[in-house]
Amino acid sequence: MSISPGLYLVATPIGAAEDITLRALRVLREADALAAEDTRQARKLMDIHGIPLAGRPLLPYHDHNGPQARPGLLKRLEDGQSLAYVSDAGTPLVADPGFRLAQE
């Protein structure tokens, strides 16, 4: 079963990679595309949990490229894709780049 189209904010563990939720793992496994504040950390987390990219894009989205990257991510959502935004650590909040993406 595949997840529905839309934006999914994936809270990541601070410290132990095993503290991630089952729902977060499902979203990482099934999303059409992934965006991450730190793609290296997202890949590491996915590798630890045996989640392959399987040809899906893993796109950088952070404070430095947000204004340029956001329109492309929003376009994916408009086109009916599921998009997982992976924070660097914890849940995306007001200070995280994911806040602006969720807001728009």
LINSULDA-V120042 format. One record per residue. N is the residue number from 0. OMEGA is omega in whole degrees, -180 to 180 (* if undefined). D_FIRST is the distance of its C-alpha to the first C-alpha in whole Angstrom. Layout:
n=<N,N>
omega=<OMEGA,OMEGA>
d_first=<D_FIRST,D_FIRST>
This chain:
n=<0,1,2,3,4,5,6,7,8,9,10,11,12,13,14,15,16,17,18,19,20,21,22,23,24,25,26,27,28,29,30,31,32,33,34,35,36,37,38,39,40,41,42,43,44,45,46,47,48,49,50,51,52,53,54,55,56,57,58,59,60,61,62,63,64,65,66,67,68,69,70,71,72,73,74,75,76,77,78,79,80,81,82,83,84,85,86,87,88,89,90,91,92,93,94,95,96,97,98,99,100,101,102,103>
omega=<-177,178,-179,175,177,-180,177,176,-176,176,-178,-178,171,-178,-174,-179,-179,-180,180,-179,177,179,178,179,179,180,178,-178,-169,-178,178,-179,179,173,-176,174,176,-176,179,179,178,179,179,179,179,178,179,-177,175,-180,-180,173,176,177,179,178,171,-170,176,175,-175,-177,-173,-178,-176,-178,179,-175,-174,-180,179,178,178,177,177,179,178,-180,176,178,169,-177,176,173,-176,177,178,178,179,-179,178,-179,-176,-177,-178,177,-180,180,-178,178,179,-179,-179,*>
d_first=<0,4,7,9,13,15,17,16,19,19,22,23,25,29,30,28,25,24,24,20,18,15,13,15,14,10,11,13,11,8,11,13,16,18,21,23,27,28,26,27,26,23,23,25,22,19,22,22,19,18,16,17,17,16,18,17,20,21,24,27,27,30,33,35,33,31,33,33,29,28,28,26,23,24,24,20,19,21,20,16,15,13,16,16,20,21,24,27,27,27,25,26,29,32,33,30,29,26,28,29,26,24,28,28>
